[in-house]
Amino acid sequence: MDSTHFYIALFVHLASLIIGFGAVLVIDTFGLLMLLGKQPLEQVKKVARVTQVLIWIGWSGMVVSGLNLIWLKGYVDNLTKIKLFFVLMVGLNGIFLHILKKALEKFQNKEDIPRIWMFRMFLASAISQTGWWGAILIGFVHRHIAHNIPWPNNPYVYMIAITGIFIFTFIIGESLLKPKPAS
């Protein structure tokens, strides 16, 4: 393994993590403060316009550098498959969050946002945090404990379970919070 190439890819990976996940933490904090009545919705929308770009820059940098790191490693163990699942989950969720952000532009105050949209924001944030923290934890384990971790025997079971939990939560939330048609 070319150590120079490895350390360059690792540096880009970590710098991208700081940019992307740092921006995620900022917007999620502002969103939570808005829900608690400590920040106005307009401020959250302003912060989201900036952080969205940083999140995509960080996520893209992590994907490109991560693929380089996998190529240098020469194989993908089962735990890395779960990490790749988390990265894909975060990317797809980012598309959903972009759609949510566009839809929320029409609201002026937190009180104007329908409960179903609040639920969608909460679920998207939960998916985001699960994906980012899961990928970070796996990266830490690989770097500081072992490079090749054959556990779990079948990573797809975990991927399906995580996906199932979020789909189940989405279906329940959408069913319970769906606006009732006017009679």
GULUM-291115 format. One record per residue: residue in one letter; x negated, y negated, z negated of N, C-alpha, C, O in turn. Coordinates in nm, 4 decimals, always signed. Layout:
N
R res      n.x      n.y      n.z     ca.x     ca.y     ca.z      c.x      c.y      c.z      o.x      o.y      o.z
R   a        X        Y        Z        X        Y        Z        X        Y        Z        X        Y        Z
...
END
This chain:
183
R res      n.x      n.y      n.z     ca.x     ca.y     ca.z      c.x      c.y      c.z      o.x      o.y      o.z
R   m  -0.0839  +0.1172  +0.0000  +0.0000  +0.0000  +0.0000  -0.0888  -0.1239  +0.0000  -0.1826  -0.1341  -0.0790
R   d  -0.0587  -0.2171  +0.0885  -0.1321  -0.3427  +0.0957  -0.0889  -0.4309  -0.0217  +0.0246  -0.4784  -0.0260
R   s  -0.1810  -0.4526  -0.1174  -0.1434  -0.5242  -0.2393  -0.1125  -0.6714  -0.2116  -0.0269  -0.7293  -0.2784
R   t  -0.1801  -0.7329  -0.1147  -0.1525  -0.8734  -0.0837  -0.0097  -0.8892  -0.0323  +0.0642  -0.9766  -0.0776
R   h  +0.0281  -0.8042  +0.0623  +0.1640  -0.8068  +0.1177  +0.2657  -0.7814  +0.0056  +0.3693  -0.8477  -0.0002
R   f  +0.2364  -0.6861  -0.0827  +0.3257  -0.6537  -0.1936  +0.3467  -0.7754  -0.2842  +0.4605  -0.8084  -0.3176
R   y  +0.2394  -0.8415  -0.3236  +0.2520  -0.9538  -0.4163  +0.3178  -1.0759  -0.3520  +0.3854  -1.1529  -0.4201
R   i  +0.2985  -1.0933  -0.2236  +0.3687  -1.2016  -0.1532  +0.5186  -1.1719  -0.1515  +0.6003  -1.2588  -0.1820
R   a  +0.5538  -1.0475  -0.1154  +0.6956  -1.0086  -0.1128  +0.7566  -1.0176  -0.2526  +0.8700  -1.0629  -0.2680
R   l  +0.6826  -0.9750  -0.3537  +0.7320  -0.9817  -0.4917  +0.7519  -1.1271  -0.5350  +0.8513  -1.1590  -0.6004
R   f  +0.6579  -1.2155  -0.4990  +0.6718  -1.3573  -0.5330  +0.7970  -1.4158  -0.4679  +0.8748  -1.4848  -0.5337
R   v  +0.8166  -1.3883  -0.3384  +0.9348  -1.4391  -0.2679  +1.0616  -1.3830  -0.3320  +1.1612  -1.4538  -0.3467
R   h  +1.0569  -1.2555  -0.3697  +1.1708  -1.1898  -0.4325  +1.2069  -1.2591  -0.5645  +1.3235  -1.2898  -0.5895
R   l  +1.1064  -1.2830  -0.6479  +1.1310  -1.3455  -0.7780  +1.1711  -1.4927  -0.7635  +1.2583  -1.5405  -0.8361
R   a  +1.1084  -1.5639  -0.6710  +1.1463  -1.7040  -0.6478  +1.2904  -1.7118  -0.5970  +1.3662  -1.8000  -0.6374
R   s  +1.3274  -1.6207  -0.5096  +1.4650  -1.6163  -0.4580  +1.5637  -1.5817  -0.5690  +1.6747  -1.6346  -0.5729
R   l  +1.5230  -1.4935  -0.6583  +1.6065  -1.4592  -0.7732  +1.6322  -1.5832  -0.8590  +1.7457  -1.6087  -0.8994
R   i  +1.5284  -1.6588  -0.8859  +1.5424  -1.7796  -0.9676  +1.6373  -1.8784  -0.9000  +1.7250  -1.9352  -0.9651
R   i  +1.6198  -1.8986  -0.7708  +1.7049  -1.9926  -0.6975  +1.8495  -1.9437  -0.6937  +1.9413  -2.0168  -0.7309
R   g  +1.8693  -1.8206  -0.6488  +2.0048  -1.7678  -0.6306  +2.0788  -1.7446  -0.7603  +2.1900  -1.7943  -0.7783
R   f  +2.0185  -1.6697  -0.8508  +2.0880  -1.6374  -0.9749  +2.0974  -1.7595  -1.0658  +2.1946  -1.7744  -1.1399
R   g  +1.9980  -1.8459  -1.0607  +2.0074  -1.9706  -1.1377  +2.1278  -2.0515  -1.0949  +2.2001  -2.1049  -1.1789
R   a  +2.1499  -2.0610  -0.9643  +2.2659  -2.1348  -0.9127  +2.3966  -2.0659  -0.9510  +2.4956  -2.1328  -0.9806
R   v  +2.3973  -1.9325  -0.9506  +2.5160  -1.8568  -0.9937  +2.5491  -1.8904  -1.1388  +2.6648  -1.9152  -1.1726
R   l  +2.4475  -1.8910  -1.2235  +2.4704  -1.9214  -1.3650  +2.5226  -2.0635  -1.3834  +2.6082  -2.0877  -1.4684
R   v  +2.4716  -2.1574  -1.3041  +2.5180  -2.2962  -1.3144  +2.6656  -2.3055  -1.2774  +2.7443  -2.3606  -1.3544
R   i  +2.7052  -2.2529  -1.1615  +2.8449  -2.2679  -1.1194  +2.9379  -2.1878  -1.2092  +3.0486  -2.2334  -1.2380
R   d  +2.8969  -2.0707  -1.2540  +2.9822  -1.9936  -1.3445  +2.9983  -2.0650  -1.4789  +3.1053  -2.0589  -1.5395
R   t  +2.8941  -2.1319  -1.5254  +2.9036  -2.2092  -1.6493  +2.9994  -2.3263  -1.6320  +3.0829  -2.3514  -1.7188
R   f  +2.9880  -2.3980  -1.5208  +3.0798  -2.5095  -1.4959  +3.2234  -2.4599  -1.4813  +3.3167  -2.5252  -1.5281
R   g  +3.2415  -2.3441  -1.4163  +3.3758  -2.2865  -1.4038  +3.4342  -2.2516  -1.5398  +3.5515  -2.2784  -1.5660
R   l  +3.3529  -2.1921  -1.6265  +3.3981  -2.1584  -1.7615  +3.4325  -2.2860  -1.8397  +3.5340  -2.2916  -1.9091
R   l  +3.3471  -2.3877  -1.8275  +3.3747  -2.5142  -1.8960  +3.5041  -2.5771  -1.8452  +3.5770  -2.6394  -1.9224
R   m  +3.5332  -2.5616  -1.7171  +3.6585  -2.6126  -1.6622  +3.7764  -2.5366  -1.7224  +3.8765  -2.5974  -1.7604
R   l  +3.7652  -2.4050  -1.7312  +3.8728  -2.3251  -1.7896  +3.8967  -2.3618  -1.9357  +4.0096  -2.3551  -1.9843
R   l  +3.7902  -2.4006  -2.0055  +3.8015  -2.4402  -2.1465  +3.8417  -2.5866  -2.1635  +3.8550  -2.6351  -2.2759
R   g  +3.8609  -2.6571  -2.0513  +3.9023  -2.7964  -2.0572  +3.7887  -2.8941  -2.0838  +3.8136  -3.0092  -2.1197
R   k  +3.6639  -2.8499  -2.0668  +3.5481  -2.9353  -2.0950  +3.4936  -3.0053  -1.9708  +3.4163  -3.1004  -1.9830
R   q  +3.5322  -2.9600  -1.8517  +3.4886  -3.0214  -1.7265  +3.6098  -3.0327  -1.6345  +3.6924  -2.9415  -1.6305
R   p  +3.6219  -3.1419  -1.5612  +3.7332  -3.1534  -1.4653  +3.7067  -3.0670  -1.3417  +3.5922  -3.0390  -1.3061
R   l  +3.8146  -3.0265  -1.2790  +3.8049  -2.9444  -1.1580  +3.7222  -3.0140  -1.0512  +3.6456  -2.9485  -0.9806
R   e  +3.7358  -3.1447  -1.0380  +3.6614  -3.2191  -0.9353  +3.5109  -3.2033  -0.9543  +3.4375  -3.1919  -0.8561
R   q  +3.4643  -3.2026  -1.0780  +3.3213  -3.1838  -1.1062  +3.2771  -3.0430  -1.0670  +3.1686  -3.0252  -1.0116
R   v  +3.3589  -2.9450  -1.0948  +3.3265  -2.8064  -1.0587  +3.3159  -2.7931  -0.9074  +3.2272  -2.7243  -0.8569
R   k  +3.4062  -2.8587  -0.8347  +3.4006  -2.8543  -0.6880  +3.2720  -2.9190  -0.6358  +3.2121  -2.8694  -0.5404
R   k  +3.2298  -3.0287  -0.6973  +3.1045  -3.0937  -0.6560  +2.9850  -3.0029  -0.6814  +2.8969  -2.9903  -0.5963
R   v  +2.9819  -2.9407  -0.7962  +2.8711  -2.8500  -0.8301  +2.8722  -2.7292  -0.7348  +2.7667  -2.6834  -0.6909
R   a  +2.9905  -2.6789  -0.7037  +3.0013  -2.5625  -0.6141  +2.9472  -2.5927  -0.4746  +2.8892  -2.5050  -0.4105
R   r  +2.9655  -2.7143  -0.4277  +2.9139  -2.7512  -0.2945  +2.7616  -2.7397  -0.2885  +2.7054  -2.7025  -0.1855
R   v  +2.6960  -2.7716  -0.3989  +2.5495  -2.7643  -0.4041  +2.5039  -2.6212  -0.4310  +2.4161  -2.5693  -0.3622
R   t  +2.5640  -2.5583  -0.5313  +2.5165  -2.4251  -0.5711  +2.5428  -2.3189  -0.4649  +2.4671  -2.2224  -0.4538
R   q  +2.6492  -2.3357  -0.3872  +2.6794  -2.2357  -0.2853  +2.5625  -2.2193  -0.1873  +2.5265  -2.1074  -0.1504
R   v  +2.5056  -2.3287  -0.1471  +2.3909  -2.3241  -0.0550  +2.2719  -2.2551  -0.1223  +2.2066  -2.1699  -0.0621
R   l  +2.2445  -2.2925  -0.2469  +2.1314  -2.2316  -0.3192  +2.1518  -2.0823  -0.3421  +2.0571  -2.0041  -0.3340
R   i  +2.2748  -2.0435  -0.3704  +2.3040  -1.9006  -0.3908  +2.2744  -1.8221  -0.2637  +2.2115  -1.7164  -0.2691
R   w  +2.3198  -1.8734  -0.1489  +2.2958  -1.8018  -0.0228  +2.1477  -1.8003  +0.0147  +2.0986  -1.7011  +0.0687
R   i  +2.0766  -1.9088  -0.0135  +1.9319  -1.9099  +0.0125  +1.8641  -1.8047  -0.0745  +1.7823  -1.7267  -0.0258
R   g  +1.8981  -1.8026  -0.2028  +1.8389  -1.7045  -0.2935  +1.8745  -1.5617  -0.2564  +1.7878  -1.4744  -0.2541
R   w  +2.0015  -1.5376  -0.2272  +2.0454  -1.4026  -0.1919  +1.9751  -1.3558  -0.0638  +1.9272  -1.2426  -0.0570
R   s  +1.9692  -1.4423  +0.0368  +1.9031  -1.4056  +0.1630  +1.7545  -1.3780  +0.1421  +1.7006  -1.2815  +0.1962
R   g  +1.6884  -1.4632  +0.0634  +1.5464  -1.4413  +0.0338  +1.5229  -1.3099  -0.0395  +1.4249  -1.2399  -0.0141
R   m  +1.6143  -1.2772  -0.1311  +1.6006  -1.1502  -0.2031  +1.6204  -1.0310  -0.1095  +1.5499  -0.9307  -0.1203
R   v  +1.7154  -1.0422  -0.0190  +1.7404  -0.9314  +0.0744  +1.6186  -0.9091  +0.1643  +1.5715  -0.7963  +0.1789
R   v  +1.5684  -1.0163  +0.2237  +1.4534  -1.0032  +0.3148  +1.3304  -0.9514  +0.2405  +1.2650  -0.8577  +0.2864
R   s  +1.2992  -1.0116  +0.1267  +1.1813  -0.9673  +0.0509  +1.2034  -0.8293  -0.0093  +1.1096  -0.7502  -0.0191
R   g  +1.3266  -0.7998  -0.0496  +1.3571  -0.6675  -0.1048  +1.3390  -0.5573  -0.0018  +1.2879  -0.4499  -0.0335
R   l  +1.3810  -0.5838  +0.1221  +1.3595  -0.4849  +0.2284  +1.2099  -0.4634  +0.2517  +1.1665  -0.3511  +0.2773
R   n  +1.1313  -0.5708  +0.2429  +0.9860  -0.5564  +0.2531  +0.9313  -0.4704  +0.1395  +0.8466  -0.3839  +0.1620
R   l  +0.9791  -0.4939  +0.0184  +0.9323  -0.4155  -0.0971  +0.9695  -0.2678  -0.0827  +0.8903  -0.1800  -0.1169
R   i  +1.0895  -0.2407  -0.0323  +1.1304  -0.1018  -0.0095  +1.0421  -0.0386  +0.0975  +0.9993  +0.0761  +0.0845
R   w  +1.0155  -0.1147  +0.2033  +0.9303  -0.0627  +0.3103  +0.7902  -0.0305  +0.2562  +0.7322  +0.0724  +0.2909
R   l  +0.7366  -0.1181  +0.1719  +0.6048  -0.0933  +0.1125  +0.6072  +0.0257  +0.0171  +0.5106  +0.1015  +0.0083
R   k  +0.7177  +0.0412  -0.0533  +0.7317  +0.1539  -0.1461  +0.7386  +0.2860  -0.0682  +0.6834  +0.3873  -0.1112
R   g  +0.8062  +0.2835  +0.0450  +0.8085  +0.4000  +0.1321  +0.9249  +0.4957  +0.1104  +0.9370  +0.5941  +0.1834
R   y  +1.0098  +0.4702  +0.0132  +1.1254  +0.5564  -0.0115  +1.2300  +0.4796  -0.0916  +1.2019  +0.3745  -0.1492
R   v  +1.3500  +0.5339  -0.0938  +1.4592  +0.4748  -0.1709  +1.5089  +0.5812  -0.2680  +1.5675  +0.6814  -0.2267
R   d  +1.4851  +0.5589  -0.3981  +1.5341  +0.6557  -0.4973  +1.6809  +0.6262  -0.5280  +1.7375  +0.5286  -0.4787
R   n  +1.7406  +0.7109  -0.6089  +1.8839  +0.6988  -0.6363  +1.9211  +0.5696  -0.7088  +2.0266  +0.5122  -0.6821
R   l  +1.8367  +0.5239  -0.7990  +1.8659  +0.4002  -0.8700  +1.8570  +0.2800  -0.7755  +1.9323  +0.1838  -0.7902
R   t  +1.7663  +0.2854  -0.6800  +1.7569  +0.1784  -0.5804  +1.8816  +0.1756  -0.4922  +1.9234  +0.0686  -0.4478
R   k  +1.9403  +0.2903  -0.4668  +2.0654  +0.2940  -0.3890  +2.1747  +0.2159  -0.4622  +2.2529  +0.1442  -0.3997
R   i  +2.1795  +0.2302  -0.5947  +2.2780  +0.1541  -0.6725  +2.2441  +0.0051  -0.6673  +2.3337  -0.0788  -0.6577
R   k  +2.1160  -0.0274  -0.6735  +2.0757  -0.1678  -0.6640  +2.1177  -0.2258  -0.5281  +2.1681  -0.3379  -0.5216
R   l  +2.0974  -0.1513  -0.4221  +2.1386  -0.1973  -0.2891  +2.2901  -0.2156  -0.2822  +2.3394  -0.3074  -0.2166
R   f  +2.3630  -0.1277  -0.3502  +2.5085  -0.1409  -0.3592  +2.5446  -0.2729  -0.4276  +2.6328  -0.3452  -0.3812
R   f  +2.4756  -0.3044  -0.5391  +2.5011  -0.4302  -0.6094  +2.4717  -0.5499  -0.5196  +2.5468  -0.6475  -0.5200
R   v  +2.3650  -0.5435  -0.4440  +2.3282  -0.6540  -0.3540  +2.4354  -0.6721  -0.2464  +2.4745  -0.7848  -0.2160
R   l  +2.4823  -0.5624  -0.1894  +2.5896  -0.5697  -0.0899  +2.7173  -0.6244  -0.1538  +2.7866  -0.7067  -0.0940
R   m  +2.7482  -0.5786  -0.2750  +2.8672  -0.6229  -0.3461  +2.8627  -0.7741  -0.3693  +2.9626  -0.8434  -0.3502
R   v  +2.7462  -0.8246  -0.4106  +2.7300  -0.9690  -0.4336  +2.7488  -1.0462  -0.3025  +2.8131  -1.1512  -0.3015
R   g  +2.6942  -0.9959  -0.1939  +2.7088  -1.0632  -0.0645  +2.8535  -1.0685  -0.0175  +2.9014  -1.1733  +0.0256
R   l  +2.9228  -0.9559  -0.0258  +3.0640  -0.9532  +0.0153  +3.1486  -1.0412  -0.0769  +3.2388  -1.1115  -0.0312
R   n  +3.1191  -1.0366  -0.2049  +3.1902  -1.1210  -0.3005  +3.1632  -1.2691  -0.2716  +3.2509  -1.3533  -0.2910
R   g  +3.0433  -1.3003  -0.2257  +3.0114  -1.4381  -0.1895  +3.0989  -1.4895  -0.0765  +3.1369  -1.6066  -0.0748
R   i  +3.1303  -1.4027  +0.0168  +3.2218  -1.4406  +0.1254  +3.3606  -1.4692  +0.0678  +3.4243  -1.5680  +0.1042
R   f  +3.4072  -1.3816  -0.0227  +3.5362  -1.4016  -0.0880  +3.5361  -1.5322  -0.1683  +3.6336  -1.6073  -0.1650
R   l  +3.4278  -1.5587  -0.2394  +3.4175  -1.6825  -0.3175  +3.4198  -1.8063  -0.2278  +3.4753  -1.9095  -0.2658
R   h  +3.3607  -1.7965  -0.1109  +3.3638  -1.9081  -0.0163  +3.5086  -1.9368  +0.0261  +3.5501  -2.0524  +0.0338
R   i  +3.5838  -1.8310  +0.0531  +3.7251  -1.8459  +0.0897  +3.8030  -1.9066  -0.0268  +3.8868  -1.9946  -0.0070
R   l  +3.7753  -1.8596  -0.1473  +3.8396  -1.9142  -0.2671  +3.8091  -2.0631  -0.2830  +3.8983  -2.1435  -0.3100
R   k  +3.6825  -2.0982  -0.2658  +3.6393  -2.2379  -0.2807  +3.7138  -2.3267  -0.1819  +3.7590  -2.4355  -0.2176
R   k  +3.7264  -2.2811  -0.0590  +3.7991  -2.3584  +0.0427  +3.9459  -2.3762  +0.0022  +4.0022  -2.4846  +0.0175
R   a  +4.0070  -2.2698  -0.0491  +4.1476  -2.2760  -0.0898  +4.1666  -2.3686  -0.2093  +4.2699  -2.4348  -0.2201
R   l  +4.0697  -2.3741  -0.2982  +4.0808  -2.4564  -0.4188  +4.0603  -2.6049  -0.3910  +4.0900  -2.6885  -0.4764
R   e  +4.0100  -2.6385  -0.2729  +3.9874  -2.7789  -0.2385  +4.1173  -2.8600  -0.2420  +4.1140  -2.9806  -0.2664
R   k  +4.2310  -2.7951  -0.2181  +4.3580  -2.8685  -0.2138  +4.4119  -2.9032  -0.3525  +4.5052  -2.9827  -0.3631
R   f  +4.3560  -2.8459  -0.4582  +4.4034  -2.8738  -0.5932  +4.3221  -2.9864  -0.6560  +4.2012  -2.9969  -0.6351
R   q  +4.3903  -3.0698  -0.7330  +4.3246  -3.1847  -0.7952  +4.2858  -3.1594  -0.9405  +4.1847  -3.2111  -0.9882
R   n  +4.3664  -3.0798  -1.0108  +4.3448  -3.0541  -1.1530  +4.3573  -2.9055  -1.1817  +4.4180  -2.8309  -1.1048
R   k  +4.2999  -2.8641  -1.2917  +4.3086  -2.7239  -1.3332  +4.4548  -2.6811  -1.3462  +4.4903  -2.5686  -1.3109
R   e  +4.5384  -2.7699  -1.3963  +4.6800  -2.7382  -1.4171  +4.7539  -2.7118  -1.2858  +4.8585  -2.6469  -1.2858
R   d  +4.7008  -2.7614  -1.1746  +4.7630  -2.7416  -1.0434  +4.7340  -2.6030  -0.9852  +4.8044  -2.5569  -0.8953
R   i  +4.6306  -2.5373  -1.0365  +4.5880  -2.4089  -0.9805  +4.6826  -2.2990  -1.0268  +4.6995  -2.2805  -1.1473
R   p  +4.7448  -2.2256  -0.9352  +4.8333  -2.1154  -0.9742  +4.7552  -2.0076  -1.0512  +4.6354  -1.9880  -1.0307
R   r  +4.8272  -1.9395  -1.1395  +4.7631  -1.8360  -1.2221  +4.6971  -1.7277  -1.1373  +4.5923  -1.6754  -1.1754
R   i  +4.7558  -1.6935  -1.0243  +4.6971  -1.5887  -0.9397  +4.5603  -1.6323  -0.8869  +4.4701  -1.5498  -0.8727
R   w  +4.5446  -1.7632  -0.8575  +4.4153  -1.8133  -0.8107  +4.3138  -1.8158  -0.9249  +4.1951  -1.7909  -0.9037
R   m  +4.3614  -1.8461  -1.0464  +4.2727  -1.8418  -1.1639  +4.2233  -1.6983  -1.1839  +4.1055  -1.6759  -1.2118
R   f  +4.3136  -1.6022  -1.1696  +4.2764  -1.4613  -1.1809  +4.1722  -1.4241  -1.0751  +4.0741  -1.3563  -1.1057
R   r  +4.1930  -1.4677  -0.9528  +4.0988  -1.4362  -0.8450  +3.9606  -1.4953  -0.8726  +3.8586  -1.4316  -0.8463
R   m  +3.9582  -1.6186  -0.9264  +3.8290  -1.6797  -0.9620  +3.7608  -1.5999  -1.0731  +3.6402  -1.5754  -1.0680
R   f  +3.8381  -1.5602  -1.1723  +3.7817  -1.4822  -1.2831  +3.7272  -1.3492  -1.2325  +3.6157  -1.3105  -1.2676
R   l  +3.8050  -1.2787  -1.1500  +3.7607  -1.1490  -1.0983  +3.6362  -1.1649  -1.0111  +3.5425  -1.0858  -1.0222
R   a  +3.6344  -1.2662  -0.9248  +3.5175  -1.2884  -0.8391  +3.3941  -1.3187  -0.9232  +3.2844  -1.2729  -0.8911
R   s  +3.4111  -1.3951  -1.0302  +3.2985  -1.4245  -1.1196  +3.2510  -1.2980  -1.1907  +3.1307  -1.2779  -1.2078
R   a  +3.3443  -1.2134  -1.2318  +3.3075  -1.0867  -1.2974  +3.2315  -0.9962  -1.2011  +3.1331  -0.9329  -1.2396
R   i  +3.2766  -0.9900  -1.0770  +3.2070  -0.9096  -0.9758  +3.0661  -0.9661  -0.9535  +2.9689  -0.8909  -0.9462
R   s  +3.0563  -1.0963  -0.9429  +2.9271  -1.1625  -0.9224  +2.8314  -1.1314  -1.0368  +2.7180  -1.0895  -1.0135
R   q  +2.8763  -1.1516  -1.1593  +2.7897  -1.1274  -1.2752  +2.7491  -0.9801  -1.2841  +2.6336  -0.9495  -1.3141
R   t  +2.8421  -0.8900  -1.2586  +2.8104  -0.7463  -1.2603  +2.7032  -0.7138  -1.1572  +2.6068  -0.6434  -1.1870
R   g  +2.7204  -0.7653  -1.0361  +2.6251  -0.7371  -0.9288  +2.4873  -0.7947  -0.9548  +2.3867  -0.7252  -0.9410
R   w  +2.4826  -0.9227  -0.9928  +2.3528  -0.9862  -1.0171  +2.2809  -0.9216  -1.1351  +2.1643  -0.8840  -1.1239
R   w  +2.3509  -0.9085  -1.2494  +2.2854  -0.8504  -1.3677  +2.2477  -0.7041  -1.3442  +2.1428  -0.6586  -1.3900
R   g  +2.3334  -0.6303  -1.2726  +2.3014  -0.4900  -1.2429  +2.1758  -0.4769  -1.1589  +2.0892  -0.3946  -1.1884
R   a  +2.1654  -0.5583  -1.0537  +2.0466  -0.5546  -0.9674  +1.9213  -0.5993  -1.0431  +1.8140  -0.5418  -1.0249
R   i  +1.9348  -0.7017  -1.1280  +1.8203  -0.7488  -1.2069  +1.7733  -0.6403  -1.3029  +1.6534  -0.6155  -1.3154
R   l  +1.8670  -0.5765  -1.3699  +1.8318  -0.4708  -1.4652  +1.7594  -0.3554  -1.3952  +1.6585  -0.3053  -1.4448
R   i  +1.8109  -0.3144  -1.2814  +1.7461  -0.2050  -1.2071  +1.6083  -0.2484  -1.1594  +1.5135  -0.1702  -1.1668
R   g  +1.5953  -0.3698  -1.1113  +1.4638  -0.4197  -1.0700  +1.3656  -0.4198  -1.1856  +1.2497  -0.3818  -1.1689
R   f  +1.4111  -0.4622  -1.3027  +1.3253  -0.4634  -1.4219  +1.2820  -0.3214  -1.4587  +1.1648  -0.2972  -1.4874
R   v  +1.3763  -0.2285  -1.4577  +1.3450  -0.0885  -1.4914  +1.2417  -0.0330  -1.3942  +1.1457  +0.0323  -1.4350
R   h  +1.2618  -0.0593  -1.2658  +1.1659  -0.0096  -1.1660  +1.0273  -0.0706  -1.1844  +0.9265  -0.0014  -1.1701
R   r  +1.0221  -0.1960  -1.2151  +0.8915  -0.2635  -1.2253  +0.8180  -0.2288  -1.3536  +0.6953  -0.2192  -1.3540
R   h  +0.8924  -0.2097  -1.4640  +0.8260  -0.1957  -1.5932  +0.8363  -0.0573  -1.6561  +0.7689  -0.0308  -1.7557
R   i  +0.9177  +0.0308  -1.6017  +0.9300  +0.1642  -1.6609  +0.8783  +0.2704  -1.5644  +0.7865  +0.3456  -1.5972
R   a  +0.9375  +0.2761  -1.4456  +0.8925  +0.3747  -1.3469  +0.9334  +0.3283  -1.2072  +1.0404  +0.2702  -1.1890
R   h  +0.8468  +0.3548  -1.1085  +0.8761  +0.3147  -0.9707  +0.9714  +0.4128  -0.9029  +1.0495  +0.3737  -0.8162
R   n  +0.9654  +0.5382  -0.9415  +1.0525  +0.6396  -0.8828  +1.1401  +0.6960  -0.9937  +1.0922  +0.7658  -1.0831
R   i  +1.2679  +0.6651  -0.9867  +1.3631  +0.7137  -1.0868  +1.4691  +0.7953  -1.0132  +1.5532  +0.7385  -0.9435
R   p  +1.4660  +0.9281  -1.0278  +1.5607  +1.0122  -0.9558  +1.7027  +1.0097  -1.0143  +1.7948  +1.0669  -0.9560
R   w  +1.7201  +0.9438  -1.1288  +1.8512  +0.9367  -1.1902  +1.9329  +0.8285  -1.1224  +1.8734  +0.7294  -1.0800
R   p  +2.0579  +0.8386  -1.1094  +2.1456  +0.9526  -1.1367  +2.1408  +1.0505  -1.0207  +2.0975  +1.0162  -0.9108
R   n  +2.1857  +1.1728  -1.0462  +2.1815  +1.2750  -0.9407  +2.2643  +1.2339  -0.8198  +2.2241  +1.2562  -0.7056
R   n  +2.3803  +1.1735  -0.8454  +2.4661  +1.1290  -0.7360  +2.5041  +0.9821  -0.7586  +2.6026  +0.9537  -0.8267
R   p  +2.4274  +0.8899  -0.7026  +2.4555  +0.7472  -0.7259  +2.5886  +0.7017  -0.6671  +2.6449  +0.6011  -0.7104
R   y  +2.6388  +0.7753  -0.5688  +2.7628  +0.7356  -0.5027  +2.8823  +0.7437  -0.5972  +2.9790  +0.6693  -0.5810
R   v  +2.8765  +0.8332  -0.6956  +2.9829  +0.8423  -0.7957  +2.9922  +0.7104  -0.8729  +3.1019  +0.6605  -0.8977
R   y  +2.8779  +0.6547  -0.9103  +2.8761  +0.5279  -0.9831  +2.9236  +0.4135  -0.8948  +2.9973  +0.3260  -0.9403
R   m  +2.8820  +0.4140  -0.7695  +2.9253  +0.3093  -0.6775  +3.0769  +0.3138  -0.6581  +3.1435  +0.2103  -0.6584
R   i  +3.1303  +0.4344  -0.6413  +3.2747  +0.4503  -0.6226  +3.3485  +0.4093  -0.7502  +3.4533  +0.3451  -0.7432
R   a  +3.2944  +0.4459  -0.8662  +3.3590  +0.4103  -0.9935  +3.3630  +0.2587  -1.0125  +3.4664  +0.2036  -1.0503
R   i  +3.2517  +0.1917  -0.9867  +3.2465  +0.0452  -1.0013  +3.3441  -0.0209  -0.9038  +3.4191  -0.1110  -0.9413
R   t  +3.3421  +0.0248  -0.7789  +3.4338  -0.0294  -0.6785  +3.5783  -0.0038  -0.7210  +3.6633  -0.0922  -0.7107
R   g  +3.6049  +0.1164  -0.7684  +3.7399  +0.1531  -0.8125  +3.7900  +0.0656  -0.9257  +3.9060  +0.0244  -0.9263
R   i  +3.7031  +0.0371  -1.0214  +3.7419  -0.0489  -1.1342  +3.7817  -0.1878  -1.0841  +3.8831  -0.2431  -1.1266
R   f  +3.7018  -0.2432  -0.9944  +3.7336  -0.3769  -0.9436  +3.8579  -0.3759  -0.8546  +3.9382  -0.4691  -0.8604
R   i  +3.8749  -0.2728  -0.7731  +3.9955  -0.2643  -0.6890  +4.1190  -0.2468  -0.7766  +4.2210  -0.3114  -0.7529
R   f  +4.1110  -0.1607  -0.8772  +4.2225  -0.1388  -0.9698  +4.2589  -0.2697  -1.0411  +4.3765  -0.3046  -1.0521
R   t  +4.1578  -0.3409  -1.0889  +4.1809  -0.4697  -1.1562  +4.2462  -0.5685  -1.0603  +4.3381  -0.6410  -1.0984
R   f  +4.1988  -0.5715  -0.9362  +4.2552  -0.6617  -0.8357  +4.4029  -0.6294  -0.8113  +4.4868  -0.7194  -0.8098
R   i  +4.4341  -0.5022  -0.7923  +4.5728  -0.4608  -0.7647  +4.6637  -0.4953  -0.8819  +4.7728  -0.5487  -0.8619
R   i  +4.6200  -0.4654  -1.0036  +4.7015  -0.4958  -1.1220  +4.7224  -0.6471  -1.1337  +4.8348  -0.6930  -1.1533
R   g  +4.6148  -0.7235  -1.1217  +4.6256  -0.8692  -1.1326  +4.7158  -0.9287  -1.0265  +4.8008  -1.0127  -1.0562
R   e  +4.6975  -0.8854  -0.9029  +4.7796  -0.9371  -0.7938  +4.9267  -0.8992  -0.8148  +5.0158  -0.9792  -0.7862
R   s  +4.9518  -0.7798  -0.8639  +5.0900  -0.7346  -0.8878  +5.1569  -0.8144  -0.9994  +5.2717  -0.8568  -0.9862
R   l  +5.0851  -0.8343  -1.1083  +5.1429  -0.9046  -1.2228  +5.1564  -1.0546  -1.2011  +5.2490  -1.1168  -1.2531
R   l  +5.0649  -1.1127  -1.1249  +5.0625  -1.2582  -1.1095  +5.1185  -1.3082  -0.9775  +5.1206  -1.4286  -0.9521
R   k  +5.1634  -1.2169  -0.8939  +5.2195  -1.2557  -0.7640  +5.3395  -1.3475  -0.7869  +5.4291  -1.3154  -0.8650
R   p  +5.3403  -1.4621  -0.7180  +5.4547  -1.5529  -0.7361  +5.5860  -1.4848  -0.6972  +5.5946  -1.4148  -0.5963
R   k  +5.6855  -1.5073  -0.7787  +5.8207  -1.4492  -0.7520  +5.8875  -1.5313  -0.6423  +5.8822  -1.6543  -0.6443
R   p  +5.9509  -1.4630  -0.5463  +6.0211  -1.5375  -0.4414  +6.1399  -1.6149  -0.5009  +6.2082  -1.5673  -0.5916
R   a  +6.1620  -1.7337  -0.4478  +6.2735  -1.8148  -0.4948  +6.4058  -1.7498  -0.4555  +6.4208  -1.7009  -0.3436
R   s  +6.5015  -1.7495  -0.5481  +6.6313  -1.6850  -0.5192  +6.7265  -1.7796  -0.4536  +6.8396  -1.7419  -0.4227
END
